[in-house]
Amino acid sequence: MTVAMPSGPVPSATGERATRSAVVTGASSGIGLAIAHDLVGAGWHVLGLSRSRGGLSDAATWVPCDLADAIAADEAVRAVRDATAGGMDAIVHAAGLQYSAGVRDLQPEQGERMWAVHVRGAELLVSGLVGSLVDGGRVVLVGSRTMSGVPGKSQYAATKAALVAMARAWASELAPRRITVNVVAPGPTRTAMLDDPNRSSVPPVVPPLGRLVEPSEVAALTRFLLEPTGAMVTGQTLVICGGASLP
């Protein structure tokens, strides 16, 4: 697989070069698409990894990738690494899916698929590309408020909780390079996932602030971490949930 990169200056997290670059998974829809759109609008070059191009802007580079397939995902990561030999500024892992089921009805294959996309996908992505990240670069993993455990979402919650642990470990390992690693954990967000029949057993609850979170709001928080504003935030989980986490 080859990835065509635009001509022009090579990106830098420090702003020393004209264009910064970010790899964003799940960039065809939902939160991943919102993040990709926000970054493109802010002048970043985005390499979007997803199964289909979906709504990804023509200004971004689409890299076909199914993170549930370890071989295909590894191939896509290697292609991106080769294409960004001059360095990249950020990695954002937003790809996700959700199956809901009570403890009596858990399906191991569903848990395995979520683990493959959420956790193994993060491992392949960050491990494979961290050598290409410039010093002072950024890593953001999109988690979920459900990471602390929600009835009917045990498998999903477990995968999102794992991201928190990995982010803190990686933040410590990469601190000498000034690379920050954080988790953005949204609550109920207005995306197509809310209508997915795979999660119909646990319908979303409108949070205390009276509406669902907008994908653009998650994107804005993510970009805060990617810009110079987030330079001193690392190893943290930032929850954006409209008060859903309140007692």
Biotite code that builds the C-alpha atoms (Angstrom):
import biotite.structure as struc

atoms = struc.array([
    struc.Atom([0.000, 0.000, 0.000], chain_id="A", res_id=1, res_name="MET", atom_name="CA", element="C"),
    struc.Atom([1.255, 3.483, -0.848], chain_id="A", res_id=2, res_name="THR", atom_name="CA", element="C"),
    struc.Atom([-0.023, 6.773, 0.531], chain_id="A", res_id=3, res_name="VAL", atom_name="CA", element="C"),
    struc.Atom([0.174, 9.929, -1.562], chain_id="A", res_id=4, res_name="ALA", atom_name="CA", element="C"),
    struc.Atom([1.242, 12.890, 0.536], chain_id="A", res_id=5, res_name="MET", atom_name="CA", element="C"),
    struc.Atom([0.748, 16.501, -0.552], chain_id="A", res_id=6, res_name="PRO", atom_name="CA", element="C"),
    struc.Atom([3.811, 18.461, -1.603], chain_id="A", res_id=7, res_name="SER", atom_name="CA", element="C"),
    struc.Atom([5.032, 21.286, 0.583], chain_id="A", res_id=8, res_name="GLY", atom_name="CA", element="C"),
    struc.Atom([6.705, 21.837, 3.953], chain_id="A", res_id=9, res_name="PRO", atom_name="CA", element="C"),
    struc.Atom([7.002, 18.958, 6.378], chain_id="A", res_id=10, res_name="VAL", atom_name="CA", element="C"),
    struc.Atom([4.835, 19.458, 9.506], chain_id="A", res_id=11, res_name="PRO", atom_name="CA", element="C"),
    struc.Atom([6.051, 20.219, 13.011], chain_id="A", res_id=12, res_name="SER", atom_name="CA", element="C"),
    struc.Atom([4.292, 20.224, 16.384], chain_id="A", res_id=13, res_name="ALA", atom_name="CA", element="C"),
    struc.Atom([6.301, 23.265, 17.379], chain_id="A", res_id=14, res_name="THR", atom_name="CA", element="C"),
    struc.Atom([4.869, 25.343, 14.560], chain_id="A", res_id=15, res_name="GLY", atom_name="CA", element="C"),
    struc.Atom([8.319, 25.818, 12.957], chain_id="A", res_id=16, res_name="GLU", atom_name="CA", element="C"),
    struc.Atom([7.043, 24.448, 9.657], chain_id="A", res_id=17, res_name="ARG", atom_name="CA", element="C"),
    struc.Atom([4.098, 25.723, 7.665], chain_id="A", res_id=18, res_name="ALA", atom_name="CA", element="C"),
    struc.Atom([1.812, 22.690, 7.869], chain_id="A", res_id=19, res_name="THR", atom_name="CA", element="C"),
    struc.Atom([1.244, 20.312, 10.740], chain_id="A", res_id=20, res_name="ARG", atom_name="CA", element="C"),
    struc.Atom([0.085, 16.754, 10.161], chain_id="A", res_id=21, res_name="SER", atom_name="CA", element="C"),
    struc.Atom([-2.088, 14.367, 12.116], chain_id="A", res_id=22, res_name="ALA", atom_name="CA", element="C"),
    struc.Atom([-3.087, 10.753, 11.674], chain_id="A", res_id=23, res_name="VAL", atom_name="CA", element="C"),
    struc.Atom([-6.744, 10.272, 12.656], chain_id="A", res_id=24, res_name="VAL", atom_name="CA", element="C"),
    struc.Atom([-8.434, 6.871, 12.807], chain_id="A", res_id=25, res_name="THR", atom_name="CA", element="C"),
    struc.Atom([-12.163, 6.491, 12.335], chain_id="A", res_id=26, res_name="GLY", atom_name="CA", element="C"),
    struc.Atom([-12.036, 9.583, 10.137], chain_id="A", res_id=27, res_name="ALA", atom_name="CA", element="C"),
    struc.Atom([-14.995, 8.686, 7.911], chain_id="A", res_id=28, res_name="SER", atom_name="CA", element="C"),
    struc.Atom([-17.788, 9.434, 10.379], chain_id="A", res_id=29, res_name="SER", atom_name="CA", element="C"),
    struc.Atom([-18.771, 10.459, 13.894], chain_id="A", res_id=30, res_name="GLY", atom_name="CA", element="C"),
    struc.Atom([-16.203, 11.878, 16.284], chain_id="A", res_id=31, res_name="ILE", atom_name="CA", element="C"),
    struc.Atom([-13.265, 10.880, 14.084], chain_id="A", res_id=32, res_name="GLY", atom_name="CA", element="C"),
    struc.Atom([-14.732, 12.767, 11.130], chain_id="A", res_id=33, res_name="LEU", atom_name="CA", element="C"),
    struc.Atom([-15.421, 15.804, 13.328], chain_id="A", res_id=34, res_name="ALA", atom_name="CA", element="C"),
    struc.Atom([-11.816, 15.806, 14.529], chain_id="A", res_id=35, res_name="ILE", atom_name="CA", element="C"),
    struc.Atom([-10.486, 15.442, 10.988], chain_id="A", res_id=36, res_name="ALA", atom_name="CA", element="C"),
    struc.Atom([-12.758, 18.249, 9.758], chain_id="A", res_id=37, res_name="HIS", atom_name="CA", element="C"),
    struc.Atom([-11.727, 20.523, 12.626], chain_id="A", res_id=38, res_name="ASP", atom_name="CA", element="C"),
    struc.Atom([-8.027, 19.956, 12.000], chain_id="A", res_id=39, res_name="LEU", atom_name="CA", element="C"),
    struc.Atom([-8.323, 20.492, 8.249], chain_id="A", res_id=40, res_name="VAL", atom_name="CA", element="C"),
    struc.Atom([-10.149, 23.753, 8.949], chain_id="A", res_id=41, res_name="GLY", atom_name="CA", element="C"),
    struc.Atom([-7.304, 24.810, 11.225], chain_id="A", res_id=42, res_name="ALA", atom_name="CA", element="C"),
    struc.Atom([-4.732, 24.221, 8.494], chain_id="A", res_id=43, res_name="GLY", atom_name="CA", element="C"),
    struc.Atom([-3.517, 20.760, 9.461], chain_id="A", res_id=44, res_name="TRP", atom_name="CA", element="C"),
    struc.Atom([-2.912, 18.013, 6.956], chain_id="A", res_id=45, res_name="HIS", atom_name="CA", element="C"),
    struc.Atom([-4.892, 14.957, 8.004], chain_id="A", res_id=46, res_name="VAL", atom_name="CA", element="C"),
    struc.Atom([-4.222, 11.346, 7.104], chain_id="A", res_id=47, res_name="LEU", atom_name="CA", element="C"),
    struc.Atom([-7.503, 9.613, 7.815], chain_id="A", res_id=48, res_name="GLY", atom_name="CA", element="C"),
    struc.Atom([-7.522, 5.866, 8.484], chain_id="A", res_id=49, res_name="LEU", atom_name="CA", element="C"),
    struc.Atom([-10.933, 4.256, 8.019], chain_id="A", res_id=50, res_name="SER", atom_name="CA", element="C"),
    struc.Atom([-12.703, 1.460, 6.187], chain_id="A", res_id=51, res_name="ARG", atom_name="CA", element="C"),
    struc.Atom([-14.359, 3.924, 3.791], chain_id="A", res_id=52, res_name="SER", atom_name="CA", element="C"),
    struc.Atom([-13.716, 7.538, 2.923], chain_id="A", res_id=53, res_name="ARG", atom_name="CA", element="C"),
    struc.Atom([-17.212, 8.526, 4.071], chain_id="A", res_id=54, res_name="GLY", atom_name="CA", element="C"),
    struc.Atom([-17.438, 12.241, 4.726], chain_id="A", res_id=55, res_name="GLY", atom_name="CA", element="C"),
    struc.Atom([-13.682, 12.809, 4.883], chain_id="A", res_id=56, res_name="LEU", atom_name="CA", element="C"),
    struc.Atom([-12.696, 16.009, 3.105], chain_id="A", res_id=57, res_name="SER", atom_name="CA", element="C"),
    struc.Atom([-10.844, 15.868, -0.198], chain_id="A", res_id=58, res_name="ASP", atom_name="CA", element="C"),
    struc.Atom([-8.256, 18.084, 1.511], chain_id="A", res_id=59, res_name="ALA", atom_name="CA", element="C"),
    struc.Atom([-7.312, 15.096, 3.671], chain_id="A", res_id=60, res_name="ALA", atom_name="CA", element="C"),
    struc.Atom([-5.442, 11.960, 2.635], chain_id="A", res_id=61, res_name="THR", atom_name="CA", element="C"),
    struc.Atom([-7.538, 8.814, 3.013], chain_id="A", res_id=62, res_name="TRP", atom_name="CA", element="C"),
    struc.Atom([-5.758, 5.595, 3.970], chain_id="A", res_id=63, res_name="VAL", atom_name="CA", element="C"),
    struc.Atom([-8.050, 2.532, 3.679], chain_id="A", res_id=64, res_name="PRO", atom_name="CA", element="C"),
    struc.Atom([-7.787, 0.580, 6.915], chain_id="A", res_id=65, res_name="CYS", atom_name="CA", element="C"),
    struc.Atom([-9.884, -1.873, 8.924], chain_id="A", res_id=66, res_name="ASP", atom_name="CA", element="C"),
    struc.Atom([-8.398, -1.836, 12.418], chain_id="A", res_id=67, res_name="LEU", atom_name="CA", element="C"),
    struc.Atom([-10.225, -5.057, 13.261], chain_id="A", res_id=68, res_name="ALA", atom_name="CA", element="C"),
    struc.Atom([-7.903, -6.802, 10.795], chain_id="A", res_id=69, res_name="ASP", atom_name="CA", element="C"),
    struc.Atom([-4.450, -6.817, 12.410], chain_id="A", res_id=70, res_name="ALA", atom_name="CA", element="C"),
    struc.Atom([-2.613, -7.588, 9.176], chain_id="A", res_id=71, res_name="ILE", atom_name="CA", element="C"),
    struc.Atom([-4.395, -4.877, 7.184], chain_id="A", res_id=72, res_name="ALA", atom_name="CA", element="C"),
    struc.Atom([-3.976, -2.381, 10.036], chain_id="A", res_id=73, res_name="ALA", atom_name="CA", element="C"),
    struc.Atom([-0.262, -3.092, 10.302], chain_id="A", res_id=74, res_name="ASP", atom_name="CA", element="C"),
    struc.Atom([0.106, -2.626, 6.562], chain_id="A", res_id=75, res_name="GLU", atom_name="CA", element="C"),
    struc.Atom([-1.699, 0.745, 6.709], chain_id="A", res_id=76, res_name="ALA", atom_name="CA", element="C"),
    struc.Atom([0.476, 1.893, 9.598], chain_id="A", res_id=77, res_name="VAL", atom_name="CA", element="C"),
    struc.Atom([3.634, 0.959, 7.719], chain_id="A", res_id=78, res_name="ARG", atom_name="CA", element="C"),
    struc.Atom([2.393, 2.838, 4.641], chain_id="A", res_id=79, res_name="ALA", atom_name="CA", element="C"),
    struc.Atom([1.725, 5.943, 6.729], chain_id="A", res_id=80, res_name="VAL", atom_name="CA", element="C"),
    struc.Atom([5.116, 5.649, 8.399], chain_id="A", res_id=81, res_name="ARG", atom_name="CA", element="C"),
    struc.Atom([6.824, 5.500, 5.028], chain_id="A", res_id=82, res_name="ASP", atom_name="CA", element="C"),
    struc.Atom([4.819, 8.456, 3.732], chain_id="A", res_id=83, res_name="ALA", atom_name="CA", element="C"),
    struc.Atom([5.629, 10.633, 6.738], chain_id="A", res_id=84, res_name="THR", atom_name="CA", element="C"),
    struc.Atom([9.328, 9.921, 6.937], chain_id="A", res_id=85, res_name="ALA", atom_name="CA", element="C"),
    struc.Atom([9.920, 13.634, 7.528], chain_id="A", res_id=86, res_name="GLY", atom_name="CA", element="C"),
    struc.Atom([7.884, 13.535, 10.715], chain_id="A", res_id=87, res_name="GLY", atom_name="CA", element="C"),
    struc.Atom([4.299, 13.919, 11.912], chain_id="A", res_id=88, res_name="MET", atom_name="CA", element="C"),
    struc.Atom([2.837, 16.025, 14.709], chain_id="A", res_id=89, res_name="ASP", atom_name="CA", element="C"),
    struc.Atom([-0.085, 14.083, 16.140], chain_id="A", res_id=90, res_name="ALA", atom_name="CA", element="C"),
    struc.Atom([-1.804, 10.724, 16.384], chain_id="A", res_id=91, res_name="ILE", atom_name="CA", element="C"),
    struc.Atom([-5.515, 10.632, 17.188], chain_id="A", res_id=92, res_name="VAL", atom_name="CA", element="C"),
    struc.Atom([-7.175, 7.250, 17.687], chain_id="A", res_id=93, res_name="HIS", atom_name="CA", element="C"),
    struc.Atom([-10.912, 7.825, 17.348], chain_id="A", res_id=94, res_name="ALA", atom_name="CA", element="C"),
    struc.Atom([-12.055, 4.639, 15.609], chain_id="A", res_id=95, res_name="ALA", atom_name="CA", element="C"),
    struc.Atom([-14.695, 2.828, 17.575], chain_id="A", res_id=96, res_name="GLY", atom_name="CA", element="C"),
    struc.Atom([-17.755, 0.634, 17.673], chain_id="A", res_id=97, res_name="LEU", atom_name="CA", element="C"),
    struc.Atom([-20.096, -0.462, 20.413], chain_id="A", res_id=98, res_name="GLN", atom_name="CA", element="C"),
    struc.Atom([-21.976, -3.613, 21.310], chain_id="A", res_id=99, res_name="TYR", atom_name="CA", element="C"),
    struc.Atom([-24.215, -3.579, 24.369], chain_id="A", res_id=100, res_name="SER", atom_name="CA", element="C"),
    struc.Atom([-25.337, -6.586, 26.377], chain_id="A", res_id=101, res_name="ALA", atom_name="CA", element="C"),
    struc.Atom([-26.042, -7.598, 29.944], chain_id="A", res_id=102, res_name="GLY", atom_name="CA", element="C"),
    struc.Atom([-23.774, -10.067, 31.695], chain_id="A", res_id=103, res_name="VAL", atom_name="CA", element="C"),
    struc.Atom([-26.016, -13.045, 30.824], chain_id="A", res_id=104, res_name="ARG", atom_name="CA", element="C"),
    struc.Atom([-25.917, -12.229, 27.116], chain_id="A", res_id=105, res_name="ASP", atom_name="CA", element="C"),
    struc.Atom([-22.288, -11.368, 26.490], chain_id="A", res_id=106, res_name="LEU", atom_name="CA", element="C"),
    struc.Atom([-20.896, -12.489, 23.134], chain_id="A", res_id=107, res_name="GLN", atom_name="CA", element="C"),
    struc.Atom([-17.117, -13.069, 23.267], chain_id="A", res_id=108, res_name="PRO", atom_name="CA", element="C"),
    struc.Atom([-16.704, -12.318, 19.567], chain_id="A", res_id=109, res_name="GLU", atom_name="CA", element="C"),
    struc.Atom([-18.242, -8.879, 20.093], chain_id="A", res_id=110, res_name="GLN", atom_name="CA", element="C"),
    struc.Atom([-15.888, -8.145, 22.957], chain_id="A", res_id=111, res_name="GLY", atom_name="CA", element="C"),
    struc.Atom([-12.957, -9.344, 20.861], chain_id="A", res_id=112, res_name="GLU", atom_name="CA", element="C"),
    struc.Atom([-13.896, -7.060, 17.972], chain_id="A", res_id=113, res_name="ARG", atom_name="CA", element="C"),
    struc.Atom([-14.157, -4.008, 20.239], chain_id="A", res_id=114, res_name="MET", atom_name="CA", element="C"),
    struc.Atom([-10.832, -4.887, 21.859], chain_id="A", res_id=115, res_name="TRP", atom_name="CA", element="C"),
    struc.Atom([-9.236, -5.271, 18.429], chain_id="A", res_id=116, res_name="ALA", atom_name="CA", element="C"),
    struc.Atom([-10.381, -1.838, 17.243], chain_id="A", res_id=117, res_name="VAL", atom_name="CA", element="C"),
    struc.Atom([-10.079, 0.157, 20.470], chain_id="A", res_id=118, res_name="HIS", atom_name="CA", element="C"),
    struc.Atom([-7.070, -1.368, 22.212], chain_id="A", res_id=119, res_name="VAL", atom_name="CA", element="C"),
    struc.Atom([-5.058, -3.400, 19.722], chain_id="A", res_id=120, res_name="ARG", atom_name="CA", element="C"),
    struc.Atom([-5.697, -0.638, 17.180], chain_id="A", res_id=121, res_name="GLY", atom_name="CA", element="C"),
    struc.Atom([-4.170, 1.905, 19.567], chain_id="A", res_id=122, res_name="ALA", atom_name="CA", element="C"),
    struc.Atom([-1.199, -0.394, 20.154], chain_id="A", res_id=123, res_name="GLU", atom_name="CA", element="C"),
    struc.Atom([-0.518, -0.888, 16.441], chain_id="A", res_id=124, res_name="LEU", atom_name="CA", element="C"),
    struc.Atom([-1.004, 2.784, 15.656], chain_id="A", res_id=125, res_name="LEU", atom_name="CA", element="C"),
    struc.Atom([1.071, 4.356, 18.408], chain_id="A", res_id=126, res_name="VAL", atom_name="CA", element="C"),
    struc.Atom([3.792, 1.714, 18.531], chain_id="A", res_id=127, res_name="SER", atom_name="CA", element="C"),
    struc.Atom([4.146, 1.795, 14.776], chain_id="A", res_id=128, res_name="GLY", atom_name="CA", element="C"),
    struc.Atom([4.169, 5.577, 14.378], chain_id="A", res_id=129, res_name="LEU", atom_name="CA", element="C"),
    struc.Atom([5.733, 6.953, 17.551], chain_id="A", res_id=130, res_name="VAL", atom_name="CA", element="C"),
    struc.Atom([9.150, 6.873, 15.923], chain_id="A", res_id=131, res_name="GLY", atom_name="CA", element="C"),
    struc.Atom([7.821, 9.254, 13.274], chain_id="A", res_id=132, res_name="SER", atom_name="CA", element="C"),
    struc.Atom([6.339, 11.682, 15.804], chain_id="A", res_id=133, res_name="LEU", atom_name="CA", element="C"),
    struc.Atom([8.385, 14.848, 16.161], chain_id="A", res_id=134, res_name="VAL", atom_name="CA", element="C"),
    struc.Atom([9.630, 15.723, 19.626], chain_id="A", res_id=135, res_name="ASP", atom_name="CA", element="C"),
    struc.Atom([6.854, 17.709, 21.264], chain_id="A", res_id=136, res_name="GLY", atom_name="CA", element="C"),
    struc.Atom([4.230, 15.744, 19.342], chain_id="A", res_id=137, res_name="GLY", atom_name="CA", element="C"),
    struc.Atom([0.832, 14.674, 20.601], chain_id="A", res_id=138, res_name="ARG", atom_name="CA", element="C"),
    struc.Atom([-1.155, 11.475, 21.058], chain_id="A", res_id=139, res_name="VAL", atom_name="CA", element="C"),
    struc.Atom([-4.877, 11.537, 21.858], chain_id="A", res_id=140, res_name="VAL", atom_name="CA", element="C"),
    struc.Atom([-6.956, 8.407, 22.394], chain_id="A", res_id=141, res_name="LEU", atom_name="CA", element="C"),
    struc.Atom([-10.731, 8.792, 22.268], chain_id="A", res_id=142, res_name="VAL", atom_name="CA", element="C"),
    struc.Atom([-12.148, 6.921, 25.228], chain_id="A", res_id=143, res_name="GLY", atom_name="CA", element="C"),
    struc.Atom([-15.576, 7.083, 26.823], chain_id="A", res_id=144, res_name="SER", atom_name="CA", element="C"),
    struc.Atom([-17.239, 8.215, 30.018], chain_id="A", res_id=145, res_name="ARG", atom_name="CA", element="C"),
    struc.Atom([-18.415, 4.610, 30.393], chain_id="A", res_id=146, res_name="THR", atom_name="CA", element="C"),
    struc.Atom([-14.832, 3.589, 31.236], chain_id="A", res_id=147, res_name="MET", atom_name="CA", element="C"),
    struc.Atom([-15.776, 3.429, 34.936], chain_id="A", res_id=148, res_name="SER", atom_name="CA", element="C"),
    struc.Atom([-18.458, 0.827, 34.207], chain_id="A", res_id=149, res_name="GLY", atom_name="CA", element="C"),
    struc.Atom([-22.062, 1.143, 33.010], chain_id="A", res_id=150, res_name="VAL", atom_name="CA", element="C"),
    struc.Atom([-24.719, -1.584, 33.208], chain_id="A", res_id=151, res_name="PRO", atom_name="CA", element="C"),
    struc.Atom([-25.078, -3.372, 29.891], chain_id="A", res_id=152, res_name="GLY", atom_name="CA", element="C"),
    struc.Atom([-21.773, -2.061, 28.529], chain_id="A", res_id=153, res_name="LYS", atom_name="CA", element="C"),
    struc.Atom([-19.170, -4.105, 30.385], chain_id="A", res_id=154, res_name="SER", atom_name="CA", element="C"),
    struc.Atom([-17.183, -5.219, 27.329], chain_id="A", res_id=155, res_name="GLN", atom_name="CA", element="C"),
    struc.Atom([-17.186, -1.747, 25.789], chain_id="A", res_id=156, res_name="TYR", atom_name="CA", element="C"),
    struc.Atom([-16.277, -0.127, 29.100], chain_id="A", res_id=157, res_name="ALA", atom_name="CA", element="C"),
    struc.Atom([-13.389, -2.545, 29.583], chain_id="A", res_id=158, res_name="ALA", atom_name="CA", element="C"),
    struc.Atom([-11.828, -1.580, 26.259], chain_id="A", res_id=159, res_name="THR", atom_name="CA", element="C"),
    struc.Atom([-12.152, 2.126, 27.021], chain_id="A", res_id=160, res_name="LYS", atom_name="CA", element="C"),
    struc.Atom([-10.719, 1.696, 30.516], chain_id="A", res_id=161, res_name="ALA", atom_name="CA", element="C"),
    struc.Atom([-7.694, -0.013, 28.973], chain_id="A", res_id=162, res_name="ALA", atom_name="CA", element="C"),
    struc.Atom([-6.981, 3.126, 26.934], chain_id="A", res_id=163, res_name="LEU", atom_name="CA", element="C"),
    struc.Atom([-6.612, 5.149, 30.140], chain_id="A", res_id=164, res_name="VAL", atom_name="CA", element="C"),
    struc.Atom([-3.983, 2.777, 31.505], chain_id="A", res_id=165, res_name="ALA", atom_name="CA", element="C"),
    struc.Atom([-2.062, 2.696, 28.241], chain_id="A", res_id=166, res_name="MET", atom_name="CA", element="C"),
    struc.Atom([-2.152, 6.477, 27.898], chain_id="A", res_id=167, res_name="ALA", atom_name="CA", element="C"),
    struc.Atom([-0.646, 6.982, 31.352], chain_id="A", res_id=168, res_name="ARG", atom_name="CA", element="C"),
    struc.Atom([2.084, 4.422, 30.684], chain_id="A", res_id=169, res_name="ALA", atom_name="CA", element="C"),
    struc.Atom([2.934, 5.938, 27.322], chain_id="A", res_id=170, res_name="TRP", atom_name="CA", element="C"),
    struc.Atom([2.853, 9.468, 28.751], chain_id="A", res_id=171, res_name="ALA", atom_name="CA", element="C"),
    struc.Atom([5.584, 8.493, 31.217], chain_id="A", res_id=172, res_name="SER", atom_name="CA", element="C"),
    struc.Atom([7.655, 6.743, 28.567], chain_id="A", res_id=173, res_name="GLU", atom_name="CA", element="C"),
    struc.Atom([7.444, 9.615, 26.085], chain_id="A", res_id=174, res_name="LEU", atom_name="CA", element="C"),
    struc.Atom([7.819, 12.542, 28.482], chain_id="A", res_id=175, res_name="ALA", atom_name="CA", element="C"),
    struc.Atom([11.586, 12.839, 27.775], chain_id="A", res_id=176, res_name="PRO", atom_name="CA", element="C"),
    struc.Atom([10.644, 13.663, 24.180], chain_id="A", res_id=177, res_name="ARG", atom_name="CA", element="C"),
    struc.Atom([7.954, 16.120, 25.334], chain_id="A", res_id=178, res_name="ARG", atom_name="CA", element="C"),
    struc.Atom([5.330, 13.999, 23.591], chain_id="A", res_id=179, res_name="ILE", atom_name="CA", element="C"),
    struc.Atom([2.024, 14.220, 25.448], chain_id="A", res_id=180, res_name="THR", atom_name="CA", element="C"),
    struc.Atom([-0.474, 11.351, 25.617], chain_id="A", res_id=181, res_name="VAL", atom_name="CA", element="C"),
    struc.Atom([-4.033, 11.935, 26.799], chain_id="A", res_id=182, res_name="ASN", atom_name="CA", element="C"),
    struc.Atom([-7.522, 10.471, 26.624], chain_id="A", res_id=183, res_name="VAL", atom_name="CA", element="C"),
    struc.Atom([-10.613, 12.446, 25.648], chain_id="A", res_id=184, res_name="VAL", atom_name="CA", element="C"),
    struc.Atom([-13.629, 10.655, 27.104], chain_id="A", res_id=185, res_name="ALA", atom_name="CA", element="C"),
    struc.Atom([-17.006, 11.783, 25.722], chain_id="A", res_id=186, res_name="PRO", atom_name="CA", element="C"),
    struc.Atom([-20.358, 11.057, 27.260], chain_id="A", res_id=187, res_name="GLY", atom_name="CA", element="C"),
    struc.Atom([-23.481, 10.594, 25.089], chain_id="A", res_id=188, res_name="PRO", atom_name="CA", element="C"),
    struc.Atom([-22.548, 12.211, 21.776], chain_id="A", res_id=189, res_name="THR", atom_name="CA", element="C"),
    struc.Atom([-24.838, 12.913, 18.839], chain_id="A", res_id=190, res_name="ARG", atom_name="CA", element="C"),
    struc.Atom([-23.432, 10.525, 16.262], chain_id="A", res_id=191, res_name="THR", atom_name="CA", element="C"),
    struc.Atom([-24.814, 7.737, 14.095], chain_id="A", res_id=192, res_name="ALA", atom_name="CA", element="C"),
    struc.Atom([-23.603, 5.253, 16.706], chain_id="A", res_id=193, res_name="MET", atom_name="CA", element="C"),
    struc.Atom([-26.589, 6.204, 18.865], chain_id="A", res_id=194, res_name="LEU", atom_name="CA", element="C"),
    struc.Atom([-28.868, 4.604, 16.274], chain_id="A", res_id=195, res_name="ASP", atom_name="CA", element="C"),
    struc.Atom([-26.775, 1.458, 15.902], chain_id="A", res_id=196, res_name="ASP", atom_name="CA", element="C"),
    struc.Atom([-28.962, -1.584, 16.715], chain_id="A", res_id=197, res_name="PRO", atom_name="CA", element="C"),
    struc.Atom([-25.926, -3.221, 18.356], chain_id="A", res_id=198, res_name="ASN", atom_name="CA", element="C"),
    struc.Atom([-26.308, -0.827, 21.289], chain_id="A", res_id=199, res_name="ARG", atom_name="CA", element="C"),
    struc.Atom([-30.116, -0.628, 21.363], chain_id="A", res_id=200, res_name="SER", atom_name="CA", element="C"),
    struc.Atom([-30.348, -2.477, 24.685], chain_id="A", res_id=201, res_name="SER", atom_name="CA", element="C"),
    struc.Atom([-28.818, 0.543, 26.448], chain_id="A", res_id=202, res_name="VAL", atom_name="CA", element="C"),
    struc.Atom([-30.308, 3.718, 24.949], chain_id="A", res_id=203, res_name="PRO", atom_name="CA", element="C"),
    struc.Atom([-28.516, 7.046, 25.559], chain_id="A", res_id=204, res_name="PRO", atom_name="CA", element="C"),
    struc.Atom([-29.600, 9.223, 28.457], chain_id="A", res_id=205, res_name="VAL", atom_name="CA", element="C"),
    struc.Atom([-29.681, 12.983, 28.006], chain_id="A", res_id=206, res_name="VAL", atom_name="CA", element="C"),
    struc.Atom([-27.164, 14.451, 30.502], chain_id="A", res_id=207, res_name="PRO", atom_name="CA", element="C"),
    struc.Atom([-28.028, 17.082, 33.141], chain_id="A", res_id=208, res_name="PRO", atom_name="CA", element="C"),
    struc.Atom([-27.037, 19.993, 30.893], chain_id="A", res_id=209, res_name="LEU", atom_name="CA", element="C"),
    struc.Atom([-30.019, 19.114, 28.735], chain_id="A", res_id=210, res_name="GLY", atom_name="CA", element="C"),
    struc.Atom([-28.599, 17.862, 25.452], chain_id="A", res_id=211, res_name="ARG", atom_name="CA", element="C"),
    struc.Atom([-26.177, 15.410, 23.946], chain_id="A", res_id=212, res_name="LEU", atom_name="CA", element="C"),
    struc.Atom([-22.553, 16.340, 23.344], chain_id="A", res_id=213, res_name="VAL", atom_name="CA", element="C"),
    struc.Atom([-21.834, 17.505, 19.789], chain_id="A", res_id=214, res_name="GLU", atom_name="CA", element="C"),
    struc.Atom([-18.988, 15.825, 17.872], chain_id="A", res_id=215, res_name="PRO", atom_name="CA", element="C"),
    struc.Atom([-17.603, 19.290, 17.128], chain_id="A", res_id=216, res_name="SER", atom_name="CA", element="C"),
    struc.Atom([-17.232, 19.882, 20.877], chain_id="A", res_id=217, res_name="GLU", atom_name="CA", element="C"),
    struc.Atom([-15.192, 16.711, 21.265], chain_id="A", res_id=218, res_name="VAL", atom_name="CA", element="C"),
    struc.Atom([-13.109, 17.830, 18.277], chain_id="A", res_id=219, res_name="ALA", atom_name="CA", element="C"),
    struc.Atom([-12.479, 21.236, 19.846], chain_id="A", res_id=220, res_name="ALA", atom_name="CA", element="C"),
    struc.Atom([-11.291, 19.659, 23.084], chain_id="A", res_id=221, res_name="LEU", atom_name="CA", element="C"),
    struc.Atom([-9.047, 17.324, 21.121], chain_id="A", res_id=222, res_name="THR", atom_name="CA", element="C"),
    struc.Atom([-7.483, 20.193, 19.197], chain_id="A", res_id=223, res_name="ARG", atom_name="CA", element="C"),
    struc.Atom([-6.850, 22.028, 22.475], chain_id="A", res_id=224, res_name="PHE", atom_name="CA", element="C"),
    struc.Atom([-4.600, 19.100, 23.391], chain_id="A", res_id=225, res_name="LEU", atom_name="CA", element="C"),
    struc.Atom([-2.920, 19.052, 19.974], chain_id="A", res_id=226, res_name="LEU", atom_name="CA", element="C"),
    struc.Atom([-2.147, 22.764, 19.849], chain_id="A", res_id=227, res_name="GLU", atom_name="CA", element="C"),
    struc.Atom([0.446, 24.613, 21.988], chain_id="A", res_id=228, res_name="PRO", atom_name="CA", element="C"),
    struc.Atom([-2.352, 25.101, 24.562], chain_id="A", res_id=229, res_name="THR", atom_name="CA", element="C"),
    struc.Atom([-2.024, 21.420, 25.488], chain_id="A", res_id=230, res_name="GLY", atom_name="CA", element="C"),
    struc.Atom([1.735, 21.291, 25.828], chain_id="A", res_id=231, res_name="ALA", atom_name="CA", element="C"),
    struc.Atom([1.668, 20.757, 29.611], chain_id="A", res_id=232, res_name="MET", atom_name="CA", element="C"),
    struc.Atom([-1.218, 18.284, 29.760], chain_id="A", res_id=233, res_name="VAL", atom_name="CA", element="C"),
    struc.Atom([-0.189, 14.627, 29.676], chain_id="A", res_id=234, res_name="THR", atom_name="CA", element="C"),
    struc.Atom([-1.302, 11.327, 31.138], chain_id="A", res_id=235, res_name="GLY", atom_name="CA", element="C"),
    struc.Atom([-4.789, 12.729, 31.757], chain_id="A", res_id=236, res_name="GLN", atom_name="CA", element="C"),
    struc.Atom([-8.346, 11.732, 30.932], chain_id="A", res_id=237, res_name="THR", atom_name="CA", element="C"),
    struc.Atom([-10.557, 14.681, 30.021], chain_id="A", res_id=238, res_name="LEU", atom_name="CA", element="C"),
    struc.Atom([-14.251, 13.853, 30.321], chain_id="A", res_id=239, res_name="VAL", atom_name="CA", element="C"),
    struc.Atom([-16.746, 15.830, 28.225], chain_id="A", res_id=240, res_name="ILE", atom_name="CA", element="C"),
    struc.Atom([-20.196, 14.584, 29.128], chain_id="A", res_id=241, res_name="CYS", atom_name="CA", element="C"),
    struc.Atom([-22.612, 17.429, 29.867], chain_id="A", res_id=242, res_name="GLY", atom_name="CA", element="C"),
    struc.Atom([-22.728, 16.450, 33.522], chain_id="A", res_id=243, res_name="GLY", atom_name="CA", element="C"),
    struc.Atom([-23.530, 12.780, 32.939], chain_id="A", res_id=244, res_name="ALA", atom_name="CA", element="C"),
    struc.Atom([-20.774, 11.854, 35.377], chain_id="A", res_id=245, res_name="SER", atom_name="CA", element="C"),
    struc.Atom([-22.308, 13.832, 38.225], chain_id="A", res_id=246, res_name="LEU", atom_name="CA", element="C"),
    struc.Atom([-23.920, 11.939, 41.128], chain_id="A", res_id=247, res_name="PRO", atom_name="CA", element="C"),
])
